[in-house]
Amino acid sequence: MLLEIGFNEGVPITEEFFIETVAGKHNDDIASVLFPGDLERGLKFVDDKEAMFRRLAAEQVKPLNGLDKVRKWIENHGLKRAAVTNAPRANAELMISILGLSDFFDAVIIGGECERAKPHPDPYLKGLEALKASKDHTFVFEDSVSGIKAGVAAGMPVIGIATRNPENLLMEAKPAFLIKDYEDPKLWAALEELDKAGAFSLNY
């Protein structure tokens, strides 16, 4: 889409530029970086980008390996859960629906509907409030640098998911550890430790 409008004099953006400027960022921030001095044009572009995403997502989204397994584990342990995202609500609800998770989440928190989006902690703090949960009995799955920073800033352990962003960048945001997907043995070893410690024997 940037190529179509002649962005960067027609030179395609690099993966590094995408990760630094777009991945996991809030659209207002993306707009101001891509179109400095022309916020109106930037906001129109990111709106069009999200519409394109929704068209593609409806055909192409597939669940991450192990999603069903971790969903069942969470449900079997009776844990409260919230989706906390910088995506616009229309995108978030579409993705959740496509993945069959509409009844799974107790709350859907949108960064743009908070005072500040990720990487600030506000969306996660709002999620805790919505669930009436304590940060001391909560953990987060995150796949972006801004998301990991937000969860850490909110005082919660974050499990980073290295699906697209480089592991070294994700680690700089200080997750507890990284996993490749929800089948990763590191994840299940950690959940087993929590089980052994009786972390889920109380209804927090």
Contacts in CASP RR format, 6 or more apart in sequence:
PFRMAT RR
TARGET T0000
AUTHOR 0000-0000-0000
METHOD contacts of the structure
MODEL  1
MLLEIGFNEGVPITEEFFIETVAGKHNDDIASVLFPGDLERGLKFVDDKE
AMFRRLAAEQVKPLNGLDKVRKWIENHGLKRAAVTNAPRANAELMISILG
LSDFFDAVIIGGECERAKPHPDPYLKGLEALKASKDHTFVFEDSVSGIKA
GVAAGMPVIGIATRNPENLLMEAKPAFLIKDYEDPKLWAALEELDKAGAF
SLNY
1 45 0 8 1.000
1 48 0 8 1.000
1 49 0 8 1.000
1 52 0 8 1.000
2 8 0 8 1.000
2 12 0 8 1.000
2 13 0 8 1.000
2 34 0 8 1.000
3 10 0 8 1.000
3 12 0 8 1.000
5 45 0 8 1.000
7 13 0 8 1.000
7 34 0 8 1.000
13 21 0 8 1.000
19 145 0 8 1.000
19 164 0 8 1.000
19 165 0 8 1.000
19 166 0 8 1.000
19 169 0 8 1.000
21 30 0 8 1.000
21 33 0 8 1.000
21 34 0 8 1.000
22 30 0 8 1.000
23 144 0 8 1.000
23 145 0 8 1.000
23 164 0 8 1.000
23 165 0 8 1.000
24 86 0 8 1.000
24 118 0 8 1.000
24 144 0 8 1.000
24 145 0 8 1.000
24 146 0 8 1.000
24 147 0 8 1.000
25 86 0 8 1.000
25 146 0 8 1.000
26 86 0 8 1.000
26 111 0 8 1.000
26 112 0 8 1.000
26 117 0 8 1.000
26 118 0 8 1.000
26 146 0 8 1.000
27 43 0 8 1.000
27 46 0 8 1.000
27 47 0 8 1.000
27 49 0 8 1.000
27 50 0 8 1.000
27 86 0 8 1.000
27 88 0 8 1.000
28 43 0 8 1.000
28 112 0 8 1.000
28 117 0 8 1.000
29 117 0 8 1.000
30 46 0 8 1.000
31 39 0 8 1.000
31 42 0 8 1.000
31 43 0 8 1.000
31 45 0 8 1.000
31 46 0 8 1.000
32 39 0 8 1.000
32 42 0 8 1.000
34 42 0 8 1.000
34 45 0 8 1.000
35 41 0 8 1.000
35 42 0 8 1.000
35 45 0 8 1.000
50 87 0 8 1.000
50 88 0 8 1.000
50 90 0 8 1.000
50 91 0 8 1.000
53 91 0 8 1.000
54 90 0 8 1.000
54 91 0 8 1.000
54 94 0 8 1.000
57 91 0 8 1.000
57 94 0 8 1.000
57 95 0 8 1.000
57 98 0 8 1.000
58 94 0 8 1.000
58 98 0 8 1.000
61 95 0 8 1.000
61 98 0 8 1.000
61 99 0 8 1.000
63 99 0 8 1.000
64 161 0 8 1.000
64 163 0 8 1.000
64 181 0 8 1.000
64 182 0 8 1.000
65 181 0 8 1.000
65 182 0 8 1.000
65 183 0 8 1.000
66 181 0 8 1.000
66 182 0 8 1.000
66 183 0 8 1.000
67 99 0 8 1.000
67 182 0 8 1.000
69 182 0 8 1.000
69 183 0 8 1.000
70 182 0 8 1.000
70 187 0 8 1.000
71 101 0 8 1.000
71 104 0 8 1.000
73 191 0 8 1.000
74 81 0 8 1.000
75 104 0 8 1.000
77 200 0 8 1.000
78 200 0 8 1.000
78 203 0 8 1.000
79 200 0 8 1.000
80 106 0 8 1.000
80 131 0 8 1.000
80 132 0 8 1.000
80 133 0 8 1.000
81 104 0 8 1.000
81 105 0 8 1.000
81 106 0 8 1.000
81 131 0 8 1.000
82 105 0 8 1.000
82 106 0 8 1.000
82 107 0 8 1.000
82 108 0 8 1.000
82 109 0 8 1.000
82 127 0 8 1.000
82 130 0 8 1.000
82 131 0 8 1.000
83 92 0 8 1.000
83 96 0 8 1.000
83 101 0 8 1.000
83 105 0 8 1.000
83 107 0 8 1.000
83 108 0 8 1.000
83 109 0 8 1.000
84 109 0 8 1.000
84 111 0 8 1.000
84 118 0 8 1.000
84 123 0 8 1.000
84 124 0 8 1.000
84 126 0 8 1.000
84 127 0 8 1.000
84 140 0 8 1.000
84 150 0 8 1.000
85 92 0 8 1.000
85 108 0 8 1.000
85 109 0 8 1.000
85 110 0 8 1.000
85 111 0 8 1.000
85 123 0 8 1.000
86 110 0 8 1.000
86 111 0 8 1.000
86 112 0 8 1.000
86 117 0 8 1.000
86 118 0 8 1.000
86 123 0 8 1.000
86 144 0 8 1.000
86 146 0 8 1.000
86 147 0 8 1.000
87 95 0 8 1.000
87 110 0 8 1.000
88 110 0 8 1.000
88 112 0 8 1.000
89 108 0 8 1.000
89 110 0 8 1.000
89 113 0 8 1.000
92 108 0 8 1.000
92 110 0 8 1.000
93 102 0 8 1.000
93 108 0 8 1.000
96 102 0 8 1.000
96 104 0 8 1.000
96 105 0 8 1.000
96 108 0 8 1.000
106 130 0 8 1.000
106 131 0 8 1.000
107 127 0 8 1.000
107 130 0 8 1.000
107 131 0 8 1.000
109 123 0 8 1.000
109 124 0 8 1.000
109 126 0 8 1.000
109 127 0 8 1.000
109 130 0 8 1.000
110 123 0 8 1.000
111 117 0 8 1.000
111 118 0 8 1.000
111 122 0 8 1.000
111 123 0 8 1.000
114 120 0 8 1.000
114 122 0 8 1.000
114 123 0 8 1.000
114 126 0 8 1.000
115 122 0 8 1.000
116 122 0 8 1.000
117 123 0 8 1.000
118 144 0 8 1.000
118 146 0 8 1.000
118 147 0 8 1.000
118 149 0 8 1.000
118 150 0 8 1.000
118 151 0 8 1.000
119 145 0 8 1.000
119 146 0 8 1.000
119 147 0 8 1.000
119 149 0 8 1.000
119 150 0 8 1.000
119 153 0 8 1.000
120 150 0 8 1.000
120 153 0 8 1.000
121 150 0 8 1.000
121 151 0 8 1.000
121 153 0 8 1.000
121 154 0 8 1.000
121 155 0 8 1.000
122 150 0 8 1.000
123 150 0 8 1.000
124 140 0 8 1.000
124 150 0 8 1.000
124 151 0 8 1.000
124 153 0 8 1.000
124 154 0 8 1.000
124 156 0 8 1.000
125 154 0 8 1.000
127 133 0 8 1.000
128 134 0 8 1.000
128 135 0 8 1.000
128 138 0 8 1.000
128 154 0 8 1.000
133 204 0 8 1.000
134 204 0 8 1.000
135 154 0 8 1.000
135 155 0 8 1.000
135 156 0 8 1.000
137 199 0 8 1.000
137 204 0 8 1.000
138 156 0 8 1.000
139 156 0 8 1.000
139 157 0 8 1.000
139 158 0 8 1.000
139 159 0 8 1.000
139 176 0 8 1.000
140 151 0 8 1.000
140 156 0 8 1.000
140 157 0 8 1.000
140 158 0 8 1.000
140 159 0 8 1.000
141 158 0 8 1.000
141 159 0 8 1.000
141 160 0 8 1.000
141 161 0 8 1.000
142 148 0 8 1.000
142 150 0 8 1.000
142 151 0 8 1.000
142 158 0 8 1.000
142 159 0 8 1.000
142 160 0 8 1.000
142 161 0 8 1.000
142 175 0 8 1.000
143 160 0 8 1.000
143 161 0 8 1.000
143 162 0 8 1.000
143 163 0 8 1.000
143 164 0 8 1.000
143 165 0 8 1.000
144 165 0 8 1.000
145 165 0 8 1.000
145 169 0 8 1.000
145 170 0 8 1.000
145 172 0 8 1.000
145 173 0 8 1.000
147 158 0 8 1.000
147 173 0 8 1.000
148 158 0 8 1.000
148 160 0 8 1.000
148 170 0 8 1.000
148 173 0 8 1.000
148 174 0 8 1.000
148 175 0 8 1.000
149 173 0 8 1.000
149 174 0 8 1.000
151 158 0 8 1.000
152 158 0 8 1.000
152 173 0 8 1.000
152 174 0 8 1.000
152 175 0 8 1.000
157 176 0 8 1.000
158 173 0 8 1.000
158 174 0 8 1.000
158 175 0 8 1.000
158 176 0 8 1.000
159 175 0 8 1.000
159 176 0 8 1.000
159 177 0 8 1.000
159 178 0 8 1.000
159 179 0 8 1.000
159 187 0 8 1.000
159 190 0 8 1.000
160 170 0 8 1.000
160 175 0 8 1.000
160 176 0 8 1.000
160 177 0 8 1.000
160 178 0 8 1.000
160 179 0 8 1.000
161 178 0 8 1.000
161 179 0 8 1.000
161 180 0 8 1.000
161 181 0 8 1.000
162 170 0 8 1.000
162 178 0 8 1.000
162 179 0 8 1.000
162 180 0 8 1.000
163 180 0 8 1.000
163 181 0 8 1.000
167 178 0 8 1.000
170 178 0 8 1.000
171 178 0 8 1.000
176 190 0 8 1.000
177 186 0 8 1.000
177 190 0 8 1.000
178 186 0 8 1.000
179 186 0 8 1.000
179 187 0 8 1.000
194 200 0 8 1.000
END
